[in-house]
Amino acid sequence: METNRREFIKKSALGTAGLAIGGMGLSAASYRRIIGANDRIIFAAVGVNSRGLANINAILGCTGTAISHICDVDSRAVVKGIDEVEKIAGSKPAGIGDIRQLLENKSVDAITVATPDHWHAPMAIMATRSGKHVYLEKPSSHNIYENEKLVEAYKESGKVIQMGNQQRSAPTSIEAVERIRKGDIGKPYFGKAWYANTRGPIGRGKEIPVPEWLNWDLWQGPAPRTPYRDNIVHYNWHWFWRWGTGELLNNATHEVDVCRWALGVDYPDRVSAMGGRLHYEGDDWEFYDTQVVNYQYSDDKLITWEGKSCNGMKEYNMGRGAMIQGTNGSFVLHRNGYEMYDLSGKLVEKKEETGKSETTGTRGSGSLDILHMYNFLEAIRRGEKLHAPVDDEAISVNLCHLGNISQRVGKMIDVDIDTGRVRDDKEAIALMRREYEQGWEL
Ligand SMILES: NC(=O)c1ccc[n+]([C@@H]2O[C@H](COP(=O)([O-])OP(=O)(O)OC[C@H]3O[C@@H](n4cnc5c(N)ncnc54)[C@H](O)[C@@H]3O)[C@@H](O)[C@H]2O)c1
């Protein structure tokens, strides 16, 4: 059931400008001058169980947008997504179960992707080849090889791909990074990122029949087939190598990225990771619930990430954040603002973000989503510089992949600083890519 594009646009008289204007600090009149009706961008939201709903809110939080399709392999999620659009925009998008059919639809300009990680790069590559722009949730890929293929497709297609690490669009973080680069804390040399949560165990999965609401074959997509179990869908796939990428790519993709951005670095020479499934034992969780990863840049810079999935002990009173240390002082950057400290560790300045963003739940919704989406739209409409273009973000995502590779092989790995590839270690090199289901190879 397709909705005619013109009729759809007519029906979706988006009454949501207020949200967007509030989020960006623009007056209604100035905003209307910026965005004309002809600039309207038609979206399909793909993967809408949880984060996808936040993406829907961000799209409709910006004037000059409409959502014509909701795509999910869970028929209940499709209904949830349609209801969300209807609640906000008053129009009813079409529901669709298969991304391949959706991509044939020429009226869709852009898609958001908030599926499990194993689908991110394959879906974004398919979408750009079909002429769509992509707002792609982090992490951009399931492995390093996929990032390389994705960046190739991005450059070839000329389409816009923004990765969904929304802090890149936080005005206070942009300002703090500018100040760090200007020398406000002297020479910056150390970035410390952290994440803490209180996730419970996931038990031992039992094989059960595939629920009637789920297309399990398409949910698995590029991943090799396996029988359905009752502790995978939704969300817990994060903790299985076959589909997920662990806490490191689930969350360090935000704050390790902030460190890399603030320090102005790309690939390190060496990566080491240690930790394990230390908090709980005896369940199916394949990754690490406690992990420390170090990135050594020549001899003059260091980034460290400390991830705690099952113990919410905070640092600087925050469950997540990034601290940048320099020769004259430090900055702490987070989604709701920044603090500057002098060399003795005394707070000297504090700035709060005007809008608020969720930092404790798993959906990450809030005002930064709107700013990030707005930047994506402006890049499509007017060629504005993207805050999180996928070719740059693939570097941060690869840093996280390298951490997992080091942990898995149990030793420090050497990295080619030009390509981000592992050097001189057969076992680690093999982990830069995955096995694909036959017929789904990239
Ligand atoms: N930027 C952020 O702050 C932020 C916050 C939360 C999640 N995320 C990212 O968003 C993604 C989704 O996370 P979530 O918590 O919503 O996961 P989830 O498991 O709750 O939802 C994923 C949805 O994708 C659907 N799906 C699976 N295969 C599909 C396919 N082939 N076509 C269409 N739909 C498909 C599933 O049925 C489900 O509805 C993850 O990659 C996560 O890392 C980002």
The ligand as an SDF file (V2000), in Angstrom:
LIG
                    3D

 44 48  0  0  0  0  0  0  0  0999 V2000
   22.4230    7.3920   18.8450 N   0  0  0  0  0  0  0  0  0  0  0  0
   21.9770    6.9090   19.9670 C   0  0  0  0  0  0  0  0  0  0  0  0
   21.9820    7.5570   21.0150 O   0  0  0  0  0  0  0  0  0  0  0  0
   21.3880    5.5250   19.9820 C   0  0  0  0  0  0  0  0  0  0  0  0
   20.5790    5.1280   21.0640 C   0  0  0  0  0  0  0  0  0  0  0  0
   20.0480    3.8340   21.0440 C   0  0  0  0  0  0  0  0  0  0  0  0
   20.3300    2.9660   19.9820 C   0  0  0  0  0  0  0  0  0  0  0  0
   21.1270    3.3830   18.9610 N   0  0  0  0  0  0  0  0  0  0  0  0
   21.4270    2.4490   17.8330 C   0  0  0  0  0  0  0  0  0  0  0  0
   20.2240    2.1880   17.1350 O   0  0  0  0  0  0  0  0  0  0  0  0
   20.1870    0.8320   16.6690 C   0  0  0  0  0  0  0  0  0  0  0  0
   18.8690    0.2030   17.1280 C   0  0  0  0  0  0  0  0  0  0  0  0
   18.8350    0.1150   18.5390 O   0  0  0  0  0  0  0  0  0  0  0  0
   17.4890   -0.2800   19.3180 P   0  0  0  0  0  0  0  0  0  0  0  0
   17.7820   -0.1660   20.7460 O   0  0  0  0  0  0  0  0  0  0  0  0
   16.3550    0.4610   18.7250 O   0  0  0  0  0  0  0  0  0  0  0  0
   17.3970   -1.8380   18.9050 O   0  0  0  0  0  0  0  0  0  0  0  0
   16.0980   -2.7840   18.9010 P   0  0  0  0  0  0  0  0  0  0  0  0
   16.5730   -4.1800   18.8260 O   0  0  0  0  0  0  0  0  0  0  0  0
   15.1980   -2.4040   20.0110 O   0  0  0  0  0  0  0  0  0  0  0  0
   15.3440   -2.3890   17.5450 O   0  0  0  0  0  0  0  0  0  0  0  0
   15.8370   -2.7300   16.2650 C   0  0  0  0  0  0  0  0  0  0  0  0
   14.6680   -2.7760   15.2910 C   0  0  0  0  0  0  0  0  0  0  0  0
   15.1630   -3.0540   13.9740 O   0  0  0  0  0  0  0  0  0  0  0  0
   14.2810   -4.0040   13.3670 C   0  0  0  0  0  0  0  0  0  0  0  0
   14.9270   -4.7010   12.2610 N   0  0  0  0  0  0  0  0  0  0  0  0
   15.7990   -5.7500   12.2840 C   0  0  0  0  0  0  0  0  0  0  0  0
   16.1400   -6.1030   11.0340 N   0  0  0  0  0  0  0  0  0  0  0  0
   15.4620   -5.2710   10.2100 C   0  0  0  0  0  0  0  0  0  0  0  0
   15.3710   -5.1590    8.7950 C   0  0  0  0  0  0  0  0  0  0  0  0
   16.0540   -5.9780    7.9700 N   0  0  0  0  0  0  0  0  0  0  0  0
   14.5570   -4.2200    8.2740 N   0  0  0  0  0  0  0  0  0  0  0  0
   13.8460   -3.3930    9.0760 C   0  0  0  0  0  0  0  0  0  0  0  0
   13.8740   -3.4590   10.4250 N   0  0  0  0  0  0  0  0  0  0  0  0
   14.6910   -4.3830   10.9720 C   0  0  0  0  0  0  0  0  0  0  0  0
   13.8900   -4.9060   14.5190 C   0  0  0  0  0  0  0  0  0  0  0  0
   12.7380   -5.6760   14.2260 O   0  0  0  0  0  0  0  0  0  0  0  0
   13.6360   -3.8640   15.6230 C   0  0  0  0  0  0  0  0  0  0  0  0
   12.3340   -3.3680   15.5410 O   0  0  0  0  0  0  0  0  0  0  0  0
   21.4130    0.1450   17.2530 C   0  0  0  0  0  0  0  0  0  0  0  0
   22.3630   -0.0470   16.2610 O   0  0  0  0  0  0  0  0  0  0  0  0
   21.9250    1.0860   18.3240 C   0  0  0  0  0  0  0  0  0  0  0  0
   23.3250    1.0670   18.4250 O   0  0  0  0  0  0  0  0  0  0  0  0
   21.6310    4.6360   18.9310 C   0  0  0  0  0  0  0  0  0  0  0  0
  1  2  1  0
  2  3  2  0
  2  4  1  0
  4  5  1  0
  4 44  2  0
  5  6  2  0
  6  7  1  0
  7  8  2  0
  8  9  1  0
  8 44  1  0
  9 10  1  0
  9 42  1  0
 10 11  1  0
 11 12  1  0
 11 40  1  0
 12 13  1  0
 13 14  1  0
 14 15  2  0
 14 16  1  0
 14 17  1  0
 17 18  1  0
 18 19  2  0
 18 20  1  0
 18 21  1  0
 21 22  1  0
 22 23  1  0
 23 24  1  0
 23 38  1  0
 24 25  1  0
 25 26  1  0
 25 36  1  0
 26 27  1  0
 26 35  1  0
 27 28  2  0
 28 29  1  0
 29 30  1  0
 29 35  2  0
 30 31  1  0
 30 32  2  0
 32 33  1  0
 33 34  2  0
 34 35  1  0
 36 37  1  0
 36 38  1  0
 38 39  1  0
 40 41  1  0
 40 42  1  0
 42 43  1  0
M  CHG  2   8   1  16  -1
M  END
$$$$
